[in-house]
Amino acid sequence: MRATKPATAIPAVALVAALILTGCGIGADEPVARTAPRELTGTIQLWHHYTDREAAVIQSVVRDFERLHPGLHVNVHSGQQDTKITQVVSSGGDVDVMLTNVNSTLGTLCKTMADLAPYMARDHVRAADFQGTFASATAFDDRRCSLPTTSDVYGLYYNKRLLGRAGYHDPPKTLDELGRMALKLTTYNPDGSIRTLGFDPLIGFGQNTSGTVSATSGARWMRGTEATTAASRQWHEILAWQRDLVKKIGYRKLKAFTAGLGDEWSANNPFQTGRIAMALDGEWRVAFVDEQAPHLDYGTAPFPVLAGSGQPYGGGYVSAADIGMSKQSGHKEAAWALVKFLTTNTGAAVKLANGLKNIPTLRRAADSPELEAGPQYRMFIEASKHPGANTSPITEIGATLVATMNDFWTTYQENGGNLDEGLRAVDTDINNALSLRRQK
């Protein structure tokens, strides 16, 4: 799971195996020097999940850091998915600094990461320097094991030309409106197959996950330390809404149409080519459109909410890219210097946000005149500040939480069935995984 992109389906067994590894070789926090060293030398290892254009952005900011510390070199390991980083860190591999996704790894890695609180207190770094949602999400179990760098915020992308052709001038604000518009915007070939799709509701398509979609309803994942999705009215309603829309369009038609679409991260992205009129996606899509489909006439808006759910319109699902350092690092002062630079240096934060087209979590960067923020991108900045912005719980089982619901939902959207019974089984599976992890 890349921090700039939510998880594609990772087998739950692989995630659980990675979790078990985190019980090994944890080590203890070491005392922190009263003052930071004046000069840093040596080599440290940075691991992250970004690739291609985004990896080049990370490398550029790392070079800026190295220019400030000419005696220090950073070896960058790019394109390393979070599950791989988890395994390497937990098995004692050569990792000093790790940049991962808070929702998929923080709860699993926190015990293997150095406590940043003493370094922050010494160097006057405050949690209040970051937007509240992200500052709180990058701590776990009363331990400051990471800080936020940039964040993902999810919203609705819509094709203005296709909506206008169907008589719509504004994007939908509720899921019921989204469903009606999706049906009207969908066109068919003579053989009945889909030609243009208004909105693809399938879980597993693009950025559609149980985390991002359920955030529109305020659905409750946990009560205290236990999963209680079956007791949440919003979970029942959001799954019923999605299943109804899938049935109206046709599950087999949706699967056939989806199978013939271009790759999500290529210039053949179906929203960018006009095959899909509306899509749930993250703020980074703005950069992809600018590069791959510069003539596309599109808008962005907060994702519609479930009417009557209590979830206010205007926010959306958020997830921070967090950065921390391994307890086992032999270069903690140098590692902390890199962590601090990537999270609290305004110039670095702005450069990351401009290059990745992710939302800056540092308050000074979000307000910087150097931040490149056109109207489509600006919407996501405002959504990240909205009281309705929310995320899935950070737990000891990391991405297994969402993956467990994804597994159920992908079966339910095809076959239906007893929803209450299915959600109780999801709760049981999540609670069993939590219990197993807590025994380590």
C-alpha positions in Angstrom: 0.0 0.0 0.0 1.6 3.2 -1.1 1.0 6.2 1.0 -0.1 8.1 -2.0 -2.5 5.3 -3.0 -4.6 3.1 -0.9 -4.2 -0.6 -0.7 -4.8 -2.9 -3.6 -5.9 -6.2 -2.2 -3.1 -7.7 -0.1 -3.8 -11.3 1.0 -4.7 -11.2 4.7 -2.4 -14.2 5.4 0.6 -12.1 4.1 -0.4 -9.3 6.4 -0.8 -11.5 9.4 2.6 -13.1 8.7 4.2 -9.6 8.7 2.5 -8.8 11.9 3.9 -11.8 13.7 7.4 -10.8 12.6 7.0 -7.5 14.5 7.1 -9.4 17.8 10.8 -10.2 17.2 13.9 -8.1 17.9 12.1 -5.0 19.3 14.8 -3.6 21.5 14.5 -0.6 23.8 14.7 3.1 23.4 18.0 4.7 24.1 18.6 7.9 26.0 18.7 11.1 23.9 21.5 13.5 24.1 20.7 16.9 25.7 21.8 18.8 22.6 21.8 17.9 19.0 25.2 17.2 17.4 26.7 20.1 15.5 27.9 17.9 12.6 26.5 14.8 11.1 28.5 12.3 9.2 28.2 8.8 7.8 25.5 7.0 5.8 21.8 6.3 6.6 19.2 4.1 4.9 15.8 5.6 3.9 13.1 3.1 2.7 9.9 4.3 1.0 7.1 3.1 -1.3 7.2 5.8 -4.0 8.2 4.9 -7.6 8.8 6.7 -10.9 8.0 10.4 -11.0 7.1 10.4 -7.3 10.4 8.7 -6.3 12.2 11.4 -8.2 10.5 14.0 -6.0 11.6 12.2 -2.8 15.2 11.9 -4.2 15.3 15.6 -5.0 14.3 16.6 -1.4 16.8 14.1 0.0 19.5 15.9 -2.1 18.5 19.2 -0.5 18.9 17.6 2.9 22.4 16.2 2.0 23.4 19.7 0.8 22.7 20.9 4.4 24.7 18.1 5.8 27.6 17.5 3.4 29.2 14.8 5.6 26.0 12.7 5.6 24.8 10.5 2.8 21.3 8.9 2.4 20.9 5.6 0.6 17.4 5.7 -0.8 15.5 2.4 -1.2 12.5 3.3 -3.4 9.5 1.3 -4.5 9.4 -0.8 -1.3 5.8 -1.6 -0.4 4.8 -1.3 3.3 4.6 -5.1 3.8 8.2 -5.4 2.6 9.4 -2.5 4.9 7.5 -4.1 7.8 9.3 -7.4 7.2 12.8 -5.9 6.8 12.4 -3.7 9.9 11.0 -6.5 12.1 13.7 -8.9 11.1 16.5 -6.4 12.0 17.3 -5.3 8.4 19.4 -2.2 7.6 16.7 0.5 8.0 17.3 3.8 9.7 14.3 5.8 8.4 11.0 4.5 7.0 8.3 6.4 5.1 5.1 4.3 5.1 1.3 4.7 5.3 0.0 5.3 8.7 -3.2 3.3 8.2 -1.4 0.2 7.0 1.7 0.0 9.2 1.8 2.3 12.2 0.1 0.0 14.6 2.2 -2.9 13.5 5.5 -1.1 13.5 5.2 1.3 16.4 7.0 -1.0 18.9 10.0 -1.3 16.5 10.2 2.4 16.0 12.1 4.9 18.2 10.1 7.2 20.4 10.3 10.6 18.8 9.0 12.5 21.8 12.4 13.2 23.5 13.9 14.4 20.2 10.8 16.7 19.6 11.0 18.1 23.1 14.8 18.8 22.8 14.5 20.4 19.3 11.2 22.3 19.9 9.0 20.3 17.5 5.4 20.4 18.5 2.5 18.2 17.5 0.5 21.4 17.1 2.8 22.3 14.1 0.7 19.8 12.1 -3.0 19.8 11.2 -4.8 18.0 14.0 -6.1 15.0 12.2 -2.7 14.0 11.0 -0.8 14.8 14.2 -3.1 12.6 16.2 -3.1 9.8 13.6 0.7 9.4 13.6 0.9 8.5 17.3 -0.2 5.1 18.5 -0.9 3.6 22.0 0.4 6.8 23.7 3.6 6.6 21.8 5.0 9.1 19.3 6.5 6.7 16.9 6.2 8.8 13.7 5.4 12.2 12.3 3.3 13.1 9.2 4.9 14.2 6.0 2.2 14.6 3.3 -1.3 13.3 3.4 -3.9 11.8 1.1 -7.4 13.2 1.0 -10.1 11.5 -1.1 -12.8 13.2 -3.1 -15.0 13.0 -6.2 -13.5 13.7 -9.6 -16.1 14.5 -12.3 -16.0 15.1 -16.0 -17.8 18.4 -16.6 -18.5 17.7 -20.3 -20.2 14.4 -19.6 -22.2 15.7 -16.7 -23.3 18.8 -18.7 -24.4 16.5 -21.6 -26.7 14.7 -19.2 -28.1 18.0 -17.8 -26.0 18.2 -14.6 -24.2 21.4 -13.6 -23.1 20.4 -10.1 -21.6 17.3 -8.6 -23.7 15.1 -6.3 -23.6 15.7 -2.5 -25.3 12.6 -1.3 -24.9 8.9 -2.2 -28.5 8.8 -3.4 -27.7 11.6 -5.8 -24.5 9.9 -6.9 -26.5 6.7 -7.7 -29.1 8.4 -9.7 -26.5 10.4 -11.7 -24.4 7.3 -12.2 -27.3 5.5 -13.8 -28.2 8.4 -16.1 -24.6 8.9 -17.1 -24.1 5.3 -18.0 -24.4 4.4 -21.7 -24.5 1.0 -23.4 -23.4 -0.6 -26.6 -25.9 -2.3 -28.9 -25.0 -5.7 -27.3 -25.9 -4.3 -23.8 -22.3 -4.0 -22.6 -21.3 -0.7 -20.9 -19.8 2.0 -23.2 -19.4 4.8 -20.7 -19.9 4.4 -17.0 -21.3 7.1 -14.7 -19.5 5.7 -11.6 -18.0 2.4 -10.8 -19.2 1.3 -7.4 -17.3 -2.0 -7.2 -15.1 -2.4 -4.1 -11.6 -3.2 -5.4 -11.9 -0.9 -8.4 -9.4 2.0 -8.3 -9.5 3.7 -4.9 -12.8 2.0 -3.8 -12.0 0.3 -0.5 -14.0 -0.3 2.6 -12.0 2.5 4.2 -12.5 5.2 1.6 -16.1 4.3 0.8 -17.4 3.8 4.4 -15.9 7.2 5.4 -18.8 8.8 3.6 -21.2 7.4 6.2 -19.4 7.7 9.6 -19.6 4.0 9.9 -18.1 2.8 13.2 -15.3 0.2 13.0 -14.4 -0.2 16.7 -15.9 0.3 20.1 -13.0 0.5 22.5 -10.7 -2.3 21.6 -13.1 -4.5 19.7 -14.6 -4.5 16.2 -18.3 -3.7 16.2 -19.3 -3.2 12.6 -22.4 -5.4 12.9 -23.8 -3.0 15.5 -23.3 0.1 13.2 -26.4 1.2 11.3 -24.2 3.1 8.9 -22.3 -0.1 7.9 -25.6 -1.8 7.0 -26.8 1.2 5.0 -23.6 1.9 3.1 -23.3 -1.8 2.0 -26.9 -1.9 1.0 -26.6 1.3 -1.0 -23.6 0.0 -2.9 -25.1 -3.5 -3.5 -28.3 -1.9 -4.9 -26.3 0.3 -7.3 -24.2 -2.8 -8.4 -27.4 -4.7 -9.1 -29.0 -1.9 -11.1 -26.0 -1.6 -13.4 -25.3 -5.3 -13.4 -22.4 -7.0 -11.6 -21.3 -9.0 -14.7 -21.4 -5.9 -16.9 -19.4 -4.0 -14.3 -16.8 -6.7 -14.1 -16.5 -7.0 -17.9 -16.3 -3.2 -18.3 -13.7 -2.9 -15.5 -11.6 -5.7 -17.0 -11.2 -3.8 -20.3 -10.1 -0.5 -18.7 -6.6 1.0 -18.8 -4.2 0.8 -15.9 -5.1 3.2 -13.1 -1.6 4.8 -13.0 -1.1 5.1 -16.8 -2.3 7.7 -19.3 -5.1 5.2 -20.0 -6.7 5.8 -16.6 -10.5 5.5 -17.4 -11.5 8.8 -15.8 -8.7 10.6 -17.8 -9.9 9.0 -21.0 -13.6 9.7 -20.5 -14.6 6.1 -20.0 -15.9 6.9 -16.5 -17.7 10.2 -15.7 -17.2 10.3 -11.9 -14.6 8.6 -9.7 -13.4 8.4 -6.1 -9.7 9.3 -6.1 -7.0 11.0 -4.1 -5.6 14.5 -4.5 -2.5 13.1 -6.4 -4.7 12.5 -9.4 -4.5 16.2 -10.1 -0.8 15.8 -11.0 -1.5 12.7 -13.2 -4.2 14.7 -15.1 -1.9 17.6 -15.6 0.8 15.3 -17.0 -1.3 12.7 -18.9 -4.6 14.5 -19.8 -4.0 18.2 -19.7 -7.1 19.0 -21.9 -9.6 17.2 -19.7 -12.3 19.5 -18.4 -12.9 18.3 -14.9 -13.8 19.3 -11.4 -13.2 18.0 -7.9 -15.6 18.0 -4.9 -15.9 16.4 -1.5 -17.2 12.8 -1.9 -21.0 12.5 -1.4 -22.2 11.4 2.0 -24.9 9.0 3.2 -28.0 11.0 3.9 -29.2 10.7 7.5 -25.9 9.2 8.6 -24.7 12.2 10.6 -21.6 12.5 8.4 -21.2 16.1 7.3 -20.6 16.9 3.7 -17.3 18.6 2.9 -14.6 16.4 4.4 -13.5 13.0 3.2 -11.2 10.0 4.0 -7.7 11.1 4.9 -4.5 9.1 5.4 -1.1 10.4 6.2 2.3 9.3 4.9 4.2 9.0 8.2 7.9 8.8 8.8 9.8 7.4 11.7 13.1 5.7 12.5 14.0 2.2 13.6 14.9 1.5 17.2 17.8 -0.6 15.9 19.3 2.2 13.9 22.9 2.9 14.8 22.6 6.4 13.5 19.7 7.8 15.4 20.8 11.5 15.4 21.3 11.5 11.6 18.0 9.6 11.2 16.2 12.1 13.3 17.7 15.0 11.4 16.2 13.5 8.2 12.8 12.9 9.8 12.8 16.4 11.2 13.8 17.9 7.8 11.1 16.0 5.8 8.3 16.9 8.3 9.1 20.4 9.7 11.2 22.2 7.1 8.7 24.4 5.3 10.6 24.4 2.0 10.9 20.6 2.0 7.2 20.2 2.9 6.1 22.5 0.1 8.5 20.8 -2.4 7.1 17.4 -1.5 3.5 18.7 -1.8 4.1 20.4 -5.1 5.9 17.4 -6.6 3.7 14.6 -5.3 0.5 16.7 -5.3 -0.2 15.3 -1.9 -1.6 17.6 0.9 1.0 19.1 3.2 0.4 18.3 6.9 2.7 21.0 8.2 0.5 24.1 8.9 3.2 26.5 7.6 3.4 24.6 4.3 -0.3 24.5 3.8 -0.4 28.3 4.1 2.8 29.0 2.1 2.5 31.2 -1.0 4.9 28.8 -2.7 2.4 26.0 -2.6 1.0 25.4 -6.1 -2.7 25.0 -5.5 -5.1 25.3 -8.5 -8.8 25.0 -7.9 -9.0 21.2 -8.2 -6.1 20.7 -5.8 -7.3 23.5 -3.4 -10.5 21.6 -2.8 -8.5 18.8 -1.2 -6.7 21.2 1.1 -10.0 22.6 2.3 -11.4 19.0 2.7 -8.5 18.0 4.9 -9.3 20.8 7.3 -13.0 20.1 7.4 -14.6 18.6 10.6 -15.9 15.8 8.4 -12.4 14.6 7.5 -11.9 11.1 9.0 -9.9 8.0 8.7 -10.0 4.3 9.6 -8.7 3.2 13.1 -5.0 2.7 13.7 -4.7 -0.7 15.2 -2.1 -3.4 15.9 -3.2 -5.3 12.8 -2.6 -2.5 10.4 -4.1 -3.0 6.9 -5.6 -6.3 8.0 -8.5 -4.3 9.4 -9.6 -2.9 6.1 -8.5 -6.0 4.1 -10.9 -8.1 6.2 -13.8 -5.9 5.4 -12.7 -5.8 1.7 -12.8 -9.6 1.5 -16.3 -9.7 2.8 -17.5 -6.8 0.7 -16.2 -8.1 -2.6 -18.2 -11.3 -2.0 -21.3 -9.5 -0.8 -21.4 -7.1 -3.8 -21.6 -10.1 -6.1 -23.9 -12.5 -4.2 -25.7 -10.5 -1.6 -26.7 -12.6 1.4 -27.4 -12.0 5.1 -25.7 -8.7 5.8 -25.9 -8.8 9.6 -24.5 -12.3 9.7 -21.6 -11.3 7.3 -20.7 -8.3 9.4 -20.7 -10.4 12.6 -18.2 -12.7 10.9 -16.1 -9.7 9.9 -16.0 -8.6 13.6 -15.0 -12.1 14.7 -12.2 -12.2 12.2 -10.9 -8.7 13.1 -11.1 -9.5 16.8 -9.3 -12.8 16.4 -6.5 -11.1 14.5 -6.3 -8.4 17.2 -6.2 -11.0 19.9 -3.4 -12.9 18.2 -1.4 -9.8 17.7 -1.8 -8.6 21.3 -0.4 -11.9 22.5 2.9 -11.3 20.8 
